[in-house]
């Protein structure tokens, strides 16, 4: 069965600094997608970044980038130049191509300090 | 597009009452999901619809829970009778699945349900 593990329940970072959130996953499938979702205090889950497993190049979206290590089954999120608006819960998720079951991690609560 | 729209945003009810949560998915999306989020269990998939048809309801906790999708633009999740342990945030999400490939989920703002 697929699992997604986020081992950091809480993290904090100073404004303008860089922070990395960890995620490991376990799957026996070869074709899958990985995601980071952000859940701010407003509660709505927002897609931050997505990575296709067949792509070696790490995905980037402005200040957000991932370090995708397929062999190690690791998918960390790096936030550069942290902003107060980045304060949120961050969820890592995985879905196997051809299925509909997204597997979510337990989340990391990130607080950006002024 | 307005995104996935859920109502109500908050619902407070007493044990034993019927609760109905509503969801309007993004136009053109063929897949709809209901999730429940709690501190203890995280995000749990309750039910998945594809083209308005329930495909997987194995996550629905009990017979007290039921979900419908009468058309492509509307779905409901009903709890009858409600119990305090049903208190949680309920999310609706939609996606456009192309030949079985789900690339991203679009979530609504959720309904915070409190059963007293």
Interface residues (C-beta under 8 A of the other chain):
Chain A: X33 X35 X37 X42 X43 X44 X45 X46 X47 X50 X91 X95 X97 X98 X99 X100 X101 X102 X104 X105 X106 X107
Chain B: X31 X33 X42 X43 X45 X48 X50 X55 X56 X89 X91 X93 X97 X100 X101 X102 X103 X104 X105 X106 X107 X108 X109 X110 X112
